[in-house]
């Protein structure tokens, strides 16, 4: 019985086209929300400062990522910092904790999606 999936030649190359600018735009949107949420409900001073600074950093880095695709890795680092700081800082209530952790998760996922300018090729080494 024949296999239903097509067989590729051993030297075949699979090239996929990464998504357009939407991961960077979504990251900028999430960062803007984080910045605004720092002033939407009561925060401790440290938590508020951390939220708006990280929010601005995410927005700037996401917008820079539109022109410099590798800049997205800075957002990966910012989201890890946001998650760690959210767990370690004191907060006035659970809303800040849940908000910051959700923002960190979303921004982390968006930062892992490659931009169109980045290589997404899967190649097999050729034998000589």
C-alpha positions, 0 to 999 in steps of 0.5 A: 500500500502506498503512503498518502504523503508525498516523498521528497527527493533526498536533496530537496529543499523546503522553503517556508515564508515567515509571517509578515509584520503581525508578530511585531505589531501584536508585540507592540500592542501588548507592550502598549497595554502593559504600559497603560495598565501600569496606571489603570489600577493601583500598583506598588511603586516598584511594580508600576515603574517596572510595568511601564518601563518594560512596556515601553521597552517591548514597544520600542523593540517590537517596532525596531524588529520591523526593520531589524528582524533579530531585535525580536530576541530582546523582547524575549529577554524583556518578557522573561524579566517581566515574568520573573519580576512579577513573581518576585515583586510585591503587588497590591492585588492579583490583577497586576500579577495576572495581567503581567504574567499574561502579557509576558506569555503573549509577548514571549510567544510573539517574540519567538515568531520569525519576521519575514526578513529572517531565514526560515529555510530548512535545507539538507546538506548536499553530499559531494 
